[in-house]
């Protein structure tokens, strides 16, 4: 009986000590709160909120603004989107390493990746830019060029090609030979057969290609230092051929230069890119803009490493009239 009384006494004393200590801690916190500068209180709240936003942007959802018309009509200039960062494995820190993921970009995914032609100002600036960009949900971008326009540090395109695919271009239209198959199909035929819901936009009409070819040959004559034939000069300048995508123009230029100098392997090697097309090796993906004649994509910088793919486009959140999932 005495043992039971002693036990309950000890429990009571411990409870009183605990409650007294908790009240004292709360009182001290209240006193400190009264003495705290309101500005410091606001700064602490801001830093806490900023930390939460950074964690969400870095590992879950990143805000991104569409800078160009390369994805029209799927994405428009000025659209603000959320990118799923966790699906392919998020970066540990901005620009530094990635966590592994069993999920890889697949055909038809809208992916965001590091621009292969972007020239960095250094890791400190990159991290600062990424933090400010994420904290402001893409409304503030300090990484700008001499004209004041945002630099394209990241690109968002459609993953049209995956490992094992081969691609060739025929007047701007893609043909695909899938891994293990011996026949070519056009991209439009494949998309229609699989009910892939995306629209390929074109700026160049079929009637424009003779003009582009003539313009390419005119450039070749200029490279050779020779006067072009009058008929070629007329054909090449009859219309405005200054299109964003001049791959056909470049192919025509190289074909004439190779014919003029068959002994120069530089022209043959450069031309092979346009004739043979592209092969997508393991561990890479081939990104293309839906607005094919106004997109700098895999046709210019070749397939992209999976390790450079940062996420998948998921949702348009601004403007309000365009809110919806990205497909």
C-alpha positions as a Markdown table, in Angstrom:
| # | Residue | x | y | z |
|---|---|---|---|---|
| 1 | Unk | 0.0 | 0.0 | 0.0 |
| 2 | Unk | 2.8 | 2.3 | 1.0 |
| 3 | Unk | 4.6 | 1.5 | -2.3 |
| 4 | Unk | 1.5 | 2.5 | -4.3 |
| 5 | Unk | 1.3 | 5.9 | -2.4 |
| 6 | Unk | 5.0 | 6.6 | -3.1 |
| 7 | Unk | 4.5 | 5.8 | -6.8 |
| 8 | Unk | 1.6 | 8.1 | -7.2 |
| 9 | Unk | 3.4 | 10.8 | -5.3 |
| 10 | Unk | 6.4 | 10.6 | -7.7 |
| 11 | Unk | 4.1 | 10.7 | -10.7 |
| 12 | Unk | 2.3 | 13.8 | -9.3 |
| 13 | Unk | 5.6 | 15.6 | -8.6 |
| 14 | Unk | 7.0 | 14.8 | -12.1 |
| 15 | Unk | 3.7 | 16.0 | -13.7 |
| 16 | Unk | 3.9 | 19.2 | -11.7 |
| 17 | Unk | 7.5 | 19.7 | -12.7 |
| 18 | Unk | 6.7 | 19.1 | -16.4 |
| 19 | Unk | 3.7 | 21.5 | -16.4 |
| 20 | Unk | 5.6 | 24.2 | -14.5 |
| 21 | Unk | 8.5 | 23.9 | -16.9 |
| 22 | Unk | 6.2 | 24.1 | -19.9 |
| 23 | Unk | 4.4 | 27.2 | -18.5 |
| 24 | Unk | 7.8 | 28.8 | -17.9 |
| 25 | Unk | 8.9 | 28.1 | -21.5 |
| 26 | Unk | 5.7 | 29.6 | -22.9 |
| 27 | Unk | 6.0 | 32.7 | -20.7 |
| 28 | Unk | 9.6 | 33.2 | -21.8 |
| 29 | Unk | 8.5 | 32.9 | -25.5 |
| 30 | Unk | 5.7 | 35.4 | -25.0 |
| 31 | Unk | 8.2 | 37.8 | -23.4 |
| 32 | Unk | 10.6 | 37.4 | -26.2 |
| 33 | Unk | 7.8 | 37.9 | -28.7 |
| 34 | Unk | 6.9 | 41.2 | -27.1 |
| 35 | Unk | 10.4 | 42.4 | -27.3 |
| 36 | Unk | 11.0 | 41.3 | -30.9 |
| 37 | Unk | 11.1 | 43.9 | -33.6 |
| 38 | Unk | 8.0 | 43.6 | -35.8 |
| 39 | Unk | 10.3 | 43.8 | -38.9 |
| 40 | Unk | 12.3 | 40.8 | -37.7 |
| 41 | Unk | 9.1 | 38.9 | -37.1 |
| 42 | Unk | 8.0 | 39.7 | -40.7 |
| 43 | Unk | 11.5 | 38.7 | -42.1 |
| 44 | Unk | 11.3 | 35.3 | -40.2 |
| 45 | Unk | 7.8 | 34.7 | -41.6 |
| 46 | Unk | 9.0 | 35.5 | -45.1 |
| 47 | Unk | 12.1 | 33.3 | -44.9 |
| 48 | Unk | 9.9 | 30.4 | -43.7 |
| 49 | Unk | 7.5 | 30.9 | -46.5 |
| 50 | Unk | 10.4 | 31.3 | -49.0 |
| 51 | Unk | 11.9 | 28.0 | -47.8 |
| 52 | Unk | 8.6 | 26.2 | -48.3 |
| 53 | Unk | 8.2 | 27.6 | -51.8 |
| 54 | Unk | 11.8 | 26.7 | -52.7 |
| 55 | Unk | 11.4 | 23.1 | -51.5 |
| 56 | Unk | 8.2 | 22.7 | -53.5 |
| 57 | Unk | 9.7 | 24.3 | -56.6 |
| 58 | Unk | 12.9 | 22.3 | -56.4 |
| 59 | Unk | 11.5 | 18.9 | -55.7 |
| 60 | Unk | 7.8 | 18.9 | -56.6 |
| 61 | Unk | 6.4 | 21.6 | -58.9 |
| 62 | Unk | 8.4 | 24.3 | -60.6 |
| 63 | Unk | 6.9 | 27.4 | -62.2 |
| 64 | Unk | 8.0 | 28.2 | -65.7 |
| 65 | Unk | 7.1 | 30.9 | -68.3 |
| 66 | Unk | 6.8 | 30.1 | -72.0 |
| 67 | Unk | 9.3 | 32.5 | -73.7 |
| 68 | Unk | 8.6 | 31.8 | -77.4 |
| 69 | Unk | 6.1 | 30.5 | -79.9 |
| 70 | Unk | 7.9 | 27.2 | -80.5 |
| 71 | Unk | 5.1 | 25.2 | -78.9 |
| 72 | Unk | 2.1 | 26.9 | -80.6 |
| 73 | Unk | -0.7 | 25.8 | -80.4 |
| 74 | Unk | -0.1 | 23.6 | -77.4 |
| 75 | Unk | 1.6 | 26.4 | -75.4 |
| 76 | Unk | 1.4 | 30.1 | -76.1 |
| 77 | Unk | 3.9 | 32.9 | -75.5 |
| 78 | Unk | 3.5 | 34.1 | -71.9 |
| 79 | Unk | 1.7 | 31.0 | -70.6 |
| 80 | Unk | 2.9 | 30.1 | -67.1 |
| 81 | Unk | 3.0 | 26.5 | -66.3 |
| 82 | Unk | 3.8 | 24.1 | -63.5 |
| 83 | Unk | 6.4 | 21.5 | -64.3 |
| 84 | Unk | 6.3 | 18.1 | -62.4 |
| 85 | Unk | 9.9 | 17.9 | -61.0 |
| 86 | Unk | 9.7 | 14.6 | -59.1 |
| 87 | Unk | 8.6 | 12.4 | -62.0 |
| 88 | Unk | 12.0 | 12.0 | -63.7 |
| 89 | Unk | 14.0 | 12.6 | -60.5 |
| 90 | Unk | 14.5 | 16.1 | -59.1 |
| 91 | Unk | 17.8 | 17.9 | -58.9 |
| 92 | Unk | 19.5 | 17.8 | -55.4 |
| 93 | Unk | 20.4 | 21.5 | -55.8 |
| 94 | Unk | 19.8 | 23.9 | -58.8 |
| 95 | Unk | 22.1 | 22.8 | -61.5 |
| 96 | Unk | 23.8 | 20.1 | -59.3 |
| 97 | Unk | 23.1 | 16.4 | -59.6 |
| 98 | Unk | 19.8 | 14.5 | -59.8 |
| 99 | Unk | 18.0 | 11.9 | -57.7 |
| 100 | Unk | 17.3 | 8.7 | -59.6 |
| 101 | Unk | 13.9 | 7.8 | -60.8 |
| 102 | Unk | 12.5 | 4.6 | -62.4 |
| 103 | Unk | 10.3 | 6.8 | -64.7 |
| 104 | Unk | 11.9 | 8.1 | -67.9 |
| 105 | Unk | 10.6 | 10.6 | -70.5 |
| 106 | Unk | 8.5 | 8.7 | -73.0 |
| 107 | Unk | 7.2 | 9.6 | -76.5 |
| 108 | Unk | 4.8 | 12.5 | -76.6 |
| 109 | Unk | 5.7 | 13.9 | -73.1 |
| 110 | Unk | 6.1 | 17.7 | -72.8 |
| 111 | Unk | 9.5 | 18.0 | -71.2 |
| 112 | Unk | 11.6 | 20.8 | -69.8 |
| 113 | Unk | 15.4 | 20.5 | -70.1 |
| 114 | Unk | 18.6 | 22.5 | -69.9 |
| 115 | Unk | 19.3 | 24.5 | -73.2 |
| 116 | Unk | 22.4 | 22.9 | -74.6 |
| 117 | Unk | 23.5 | 26.2 | -76.1 |
| 118 | Unk | 23.1 | 28.2 | -72.9 |
| 119 | Unk | 26.3 | 29.9 | -71.7 |
| 120 | Unk | 26.3 | 30.0 | -67.9 |
| 121 | Unk | 27.6 | 33.0 | -65.9 |
| 122 | Unk | 28.7 | 30.6 | -63.1 |
| 123 | Unk | 27.2 | 28.4 | -60.5 |
| 124 | Unk | 26.6 | 31.2 | -58.0 |
| 125 | Unk | 24.6 | 33.3 | -60.5 |
| 126 | Unk | 22.7 | 30.3 | -61.7 |
| 127 | Unk | 21.6 | 29.3 | -58.2 |
| 128 | Unk | 20.6 | 32.9 | -57.3 |
| 129 | Unk | 18.6 | 33.2 | -60.6 |
| 130 | Unk | 16.8 | 29.9 | -60.0 |
| 131 | Unk | 16.0 | 30.8 | -56.4 |
| 132 | Unk | 14.5 | 34.3 | -57.4 |
| 133 | Unk | 12.7 | 32.8 | -60.3 |
| 134 | Unk | 11.1 | 30.1 | -58.2 |
| 135 | Unk | 10.2 | 32.4 | -55.3 |
| 136 | Unk | 8.4 | 34.7 | -57.6 |
| 137 | Unk | 6.6 | 31.9 | -59.5 |
| 138 | Unk | 8.5 | 32.8 | -62.7 |
| 139 | Unk | 7.4 | 36.5 | -62.6 |
| 140 | Unk | 11.0 | 37.8 | -62.0 |
| 141 | Unk | 13.9 | 36.6 | -64.1 |
| 142 | Unk | 17.3 | 38.3 | -63.6 |
| 143 | Unk | 19.0 | 36.2 | -66.3 |
| 144 | Unk | 18.6 | 38.5 | -69.3 |
| 145 | Unk | 20.6 | 39.3 | -72.5 |
| 146 | Unk | 21.9 | 42.7 | -73.7 |
| 147 | Unk | 18.4 | 43.6 | -75.1 |
| 148 | Unk | 16.8 | 42.9 | -71.7 |
| 149 | Unk | 15.0 | 39.7 | -72.9 |
| 150 | Unk | 15.1 | 36.6 | -70.6 |
| 151 | Unk | 17.8 | 34.1 | -71.7 |
| 152 | Unk | 16.6 | 30.6 | -72.7 |
| 153 | Unk | 18.3 | 28.7 | -69.8 |
| 154 | Unk | 15.6 | 26.0 | -70.1 |
| 155 | Unk | 13.6 | 24.8 | -73.1 |
| 156 | Unk | 10.2 | 23.1 | -73.1 |
| 157 | Unk | 9.4 | 20.8 | -76.1 |
| 158 | Unk | 7.7 | 17.6 | -77.0 |
| 159 | Unk | 9.6 | 14.4 | -76.7 |
| 160 | Unk | 9.0 | 13.0 | -80.2 |
| 161 | Unk | 11.9 | 10.6 | -80.4 |
| 162 | Unk | 13.2 | 8.0 | -78.0 |
| 163 | Unk | 16.1 | 5.5 | -78.0 |
| 164 | Unk | 16.4 | 3.5 | -81.1 |
| 165 | Unk | 14.4 | 5.8 | -83.4 |
| 166 | Unk | 15.6 | 7.2 | -86.7 |
| 167 | Unk | 14.3 | 10.5 | -88.1 |
| 168 | Unk | 14.6 | 12.2 | -91.5 |
| 169 | Unk | 13.1 | 15.4 | -92.8 |
| 170 | Unk | 11.3 | 15.8 | -96.1 |
| 171 | Unk | 10.5 | 19.4 | -96.7 |
| 172 | Unk | 9.9 | 20.0 | -93.0 |
| 173 | Unk | 7.8 | 16.8 | -92.5 |
| 174 | Unk | 9.3 | 14.1 | -90.3 |
| 175 | Unk | 9.6 | 10.5 | -91.1 |
| 176 | Unk | 10.2 | 8.0 | -88.4 |
| 177 | Unk | 11.7 | 4.5 | -88.4 |
| 178 | Unk | 11.1 | 2.9 | -85.0 |
| 179 | Unk | 13.6 | 0.5 | -83.4 |
| 180 | Unk | 13.3 | -3.0 | -84.8 |
| 181 | Unk | 11.2 | -1.9 | -87.8 |
| 182 | Unk | 12.3 | -1.7 | -91.5 |
| 183 | Unk | 9.7 | 0.8 | -92.8 |
| 184 | Unk | 9.4 | 4.5 | -92.4 |
| 185 | Unk | 6.1 | 6.3 | -91.4 |
| 186 | Unk | 5.4 | 10.0 | -91.3 |
| 187 | Unk | 5.0 | 11.6 | -87.9 |
| 188 | Unk | 1.4 | 12.6 | -88.8 |
| 189 | Unk | 0.5 | 9.1 | -89.7 |
| 190 | Unk | 1.9 | 7.8 | -86.5 |
| 191 | Unk | 0.1 | 10.5 | -84.4 |
| 192 | Unk | -3.2 | 9.8 | -86.1 |
| 193 | Unk | -2.9 | 6.0 | -85.7 |
| 194 | Unk | -2.2 | 6.3 | -81.9 |
| 195 | Unk | -4.8 | 9.1 | -81.3 |
| 196 | Unk | -2.0 | 11.4 | -80.0 |
| 197 | Unk | -3.7 | 14.7 | -79.4 |
| 198 | Unk | -1.3 | 17.3 | -80.5 |
| 199 | Unk | -1.3 | 19.7 | -83.5 |
| 200 | Unk | 1.8 | 20.2 | -85.7 |
| 201 | Unk | 1.9 | 23.8 | -86.8 |
| 202 | Unk | 3.7 | 24.9 | -90.0 |
| 203 | Unk | 4.7 | 28.3 | -91.3 |
| 204 | Unk | 6.3 | 27.2 | -94.5 |
| 205 | Unk | 4.0 | 26.3 | -97.4 |
| 206 | Unk | 4.9 | 23.6 | -100.0 |
| 207 | Unk | 5.2 | 26.3 | -102.6 |
| 208 | Unk | 7.9 | 28.1 | -100.5 |
| 209 | Unk | 10.5 | 25.3 | -100.8 |
| 210 | Unk | 11.7 | 26.1 | -104.3 |
| 211 | Unk | 12.2 | 29.6 | -103.1 |
| 212 | Unk | 14.2 | 28.3 | -100.1 |
| 213 | Unk | 16.3 | 26.1 | -102.3 |
| 214 | Unk | 17.1 | 28.9 | -104.7 |
| 215 | Unk | 18.0 | 31.1 | -101.8 |
| 216 | Unk | 20.3 | 28.5 | -100.5 |
| 217 | Unk | 22.0 | 28.2 | -103.8 |
| 218 | Unk | 22.4 | 32.0 | -104.0 |
| 219 | Unk | 24.2 | 31.9 | -100.6 |
| 220 | Unk | 26.4 | 29.1 | -102.0 |
| 221 | Unk | 27.4 | 31.2 | -105.0 |
| 222 | Unk | 28.2 | 34.1 | -102.6 |
| 223 | Unk | 30.4 | 31.7 | -100.6 |
| 224 | Unk | 32.2 | 30.7 | -103.8 |
| 225 | Unk | 32.7 | 34.3 | -104.8 |
| 226 | Unk | 30.8 | 33.7 | -108.1 |
| 227 | Unk | 27.9 | 35.5 | -109.7 |
| 228 | Unk | 24.7 | 33.5 | -109.7 |
| 229 | Unk | 22.7 | 32.8 | -112.9 |
| 230 | Unk | 20.0 | 35.4 | -113.5 |
| 231 | Unk | 17.2 | 32.8 | -113.2 |
| 232 | Unk | 18.4 | 31.7 | -109.8 |
| 233 | Unk | 18.7 | 35.3 | -108.6 |
| 234 | Unk | 15.1 | 36.0 | -109.6 |
| 235 | Unk | 13.8 | 32.7 | -108.0 |
| 236 | Unk | 15.6 | 33.3 | -104.8 |
| 237 | Unk | 14.5 | 36.8 | -104.2 |
| 238 | Unk | 10.9 | 36.6 | -105.6 |
| 239 | Unk | 9.5 | 36.2 | -102.1 |
| 240 | Unk | 10.5 | 36.7 | -98.5 |
| 241 | Unk | 12.4 | 33.5 | -97.6 |
| 242 | Unk | 13.7 | 34.7 | -94.2 |
| 243 | Unk | 12.0 | 31.9 | -92.2 |
| 244 | Unk | 13.0 | 30.9 | -88.7 |
| 245 | Unk | 13.6 | 27.4 | -89.9 |
| 246 | Unk | 16.0 | 27.3 | -92.8 |
| 247 | Unk | 17.2 | 23.8 | -92.7 |
| 248 | Unk | 16.1 | 23.2 | -96.3 |
| 249 | Unk | 17.8 | 26.4 | -97.3 |
| 250 | Unk | 21.1 | 25.1 | -95.7 |
| 251 | Unk | 20.8 | 21.7 | -97.4 |
| 252 | Unk | 20.5 | 23.3 | -100.8 |
| 253 | Unk | 23.6 | 25.5 | -100.1 |
| 254 | Unk | 25.7 | 22.5 | -99.0 |
| 255 | Unk | 24.6 | 20.5 | -102.0 |
| 256 | Unk | 25.9 | 23.1 | -104.4 |
| 257 | Unk | 29.1 | 23.6 | -102.4 |
| 258 | Unk | 29.8 | 19.9 | -102.4 |
| 259 | Unk | 29.2 | 19.8 | -106.2 |
| 260 | Unk | 31.7 | 22.6 | -106.7 |
| 261 | Unk | 34.3 | 21.1 | -104.4 |
| 262 | Unk | 33.8 | 17.3 | -104.2 |
| 263 | Unk | 37.3 | 17.0 | -102.8 |
| 264 | Unk | 36.4 | 19.0 | -99.7 |
| 265 | Unk | 35.1 | 16.5 | -97.1 |
| 266 | Unk | 33.7 | 19.3 | -94.9 |
| 267 | Unk | 30.7 | 19.8 | -97.2 |
| 268 | Unk | 30.0 | 16.1 | -97.4 |
| 269 | Unk | 30.1 | 15.7 | -93.7 |
| 270 | Unk | 27.9 | 18.7 | -93.1 |
| 271 | Unk | 25.4 | 17.5 | -95.7 |
| 272 | Unk | 25.2 | 14.0 | -94.2 |
| 273 | Unk | 23.3 | 15.5 | -91.3 |
| 274 | Unk | 20.5 | 16.6 | -93.6 |
| 275 | Unk | 20.4 | 13.5 | -95.8 |
| 276 | Unk | 20.9 | 10.7 | -93.2 |
| 277 | Unk | 18.8 | 12.4 | -90.4 |
| 278 | Unk | 19.1 | 11.6 | -86.8 |
| 279 | Unk | 19.6 | 8.4 | -84.7 |
| 280 | Unk | 18.5 | 8.5 | -81.1 |
| 281 | Unk | 21.0 | 6.6 | -78.9 |
| 282 | Unk | 20.3 | 5.0 | -75.6 |
| 283 | Unk | 19.9 | 7.4 | -72.7 |
| 284 | Unk | 18.7 | 10.3 | -74.9 |
| 285 | Unk | 15.5 | 11.8 | -76.1 |
| 286 | Unk | 14.7 | 13.9 | -79.3 |
| 287 | Unk | 12.8 | 17.1 | -78.4 |
| 288 | Unk | 10.8 | 19.0 | -81.1 |
| 289 | Unk | 8.6 | 22.1 | -80.9 |
| 290 | Unk | 5.0 | 21.7 | -82.1 |
| 291 | Unk | 5.4 | 24.9 | -84.1 |
| 292 | Unk | 8.0 | 23.2 | -86.4 |
| 293 | Unk | 9.1 | 26.1 | -88.5 |
| 294 | Unk | 9.7 | 28.4 | -85.5 |
| 295 | Unk | 11.5 | 26.1 | -83.0 |
| 296 | Unk | 15.1 | 25.6 | -82.2 |
| 297 | Unk | 15.2 | 22.1 | -81.0 |
| 298 | Unk | 16.8 | 18.7 | -81.5 |
| 299 | Unk | 17.3 | 19.4 | -85.2 |
| 300 | Unk | 19.9 | 22.0 | -84.2 |
| 301 | Unk | 21.5 | 20.6 | -81.1 |
| 302 | Unk | 20.8 | 16.8 | -81.5 |
| 303 | Unk | 19.2 | 14.4 | -79.0 |
| 304 | Unk | 19.3 | 15.5 | -75.3 |
| 305 | Unk | 20.6 | 13.4 | -72.4 |
| 306 | Unk | 18.0 | 12.1 | -70.0 |
| 307 | Unk | 20.1 | 13.6 | -67.2 |
| 308 | Unk | 19.4 | 17.1 | -68.6 |
| 309 | Unk | 15.6 | 16.6 | -68.6 |
| 310 | Unk | 14.3 | 18.3 | -65.4 |
| 311 | Unk | 10.6 | 17.6 | -65.5 |
| 312 | Unk | 7.3 | 17.2 | -67.3 |
| 313 | Unk | 4.9 | 20.0 | -68.2 |
| 314 | Unk | 1.7 | 19.4 | -66.2 |
| 315 | Unk | -0.5 | 22.4 | -65.8 |
| 316 | Unk | -1.1 | 25.9 | -67.3 |
| 317 | Unk | -1.9 | 28.2 | -64.3 |
| 318 | Unk | -1.8 | 31.6 | -66.0 |
| 319 | Unk | -3.6 | 33.3 | -67.7 |
| 320 | Unk | -6.8 | 32.2 | -66.1 |
| 321 | Unk | -8.5 | 31.7 | -69.4 |
| 322 | Unk | -6.0 | 29.0 | -70.3 |
| 323 | Unk | -5.9 | 27.0 | -67.0 |
| 324 | Unk | -5.8 | 23.3 | -67.8 |
| 325 | Unk | -3.6 | 20.2 | -68.1 |
| 326 | Unk | -0.9 | 20.1 | -70.7 |
| 327 | Unk | -1.2 | 17.5 | -73.4 |
